[in-house]
């Protein structure tokens, strides 16, 4: 499950790649 957290959720929902990246950045900010 850790792998999925580290990768952008592009396969979870049929939304735009940009939205997925934005939400990914909010969930896992750059260290």
C-alpha positions as CSV (number, residue, x, y, z in Angstrom):
1,X,0.0,0.0,0.0
2,X,3.0,2.3,0.6
3,X,3.8,2.2,-3.1
4,X,0.3,3.5,-4.0
5,X,0.8,6.4,-1.5
6,X,4.1,7.4,-3.1
7,X,2.6,7.4,-6.6
8,X,0.1,9.9,-7.9
9,X,-3.5,8.5,-7.8
10,X,-4.0,8.6,-11.5
11,X,-5.8,5.3,-11.7
12,X,-8.1,5.9,-8.7
13,X,-10.6,8.2,-10.4
14,X,-11.1,9.3,-14.1
15,X,-10.2,12.9,-13.4
16,X,-7.6,15.0,-15.1
17,X,-3.9,14.3,-14.5
18,X,-3.3,17.8,-13.3
19,X,-6.0,17.5,-10.5
20,X,-4.5,14.2,-9.5
21,X,-1.0,15.7,-9.3
22,X,-2.2,18.7,-7.2
23,X,-4.0,16.4,-4.7
24,X,-0.9,14.2,-4.6
25,X,1.3,17.2,-3.8
26,X,-1.1,18.1,-0.9
27,X,-1.1,14.6,0.5
28,X,2.6,13.9,0.1
29,X,4.5,17.3,0.0
30,X,8.1,17.3,-1.2
31,X,10.6,16.6,1.6
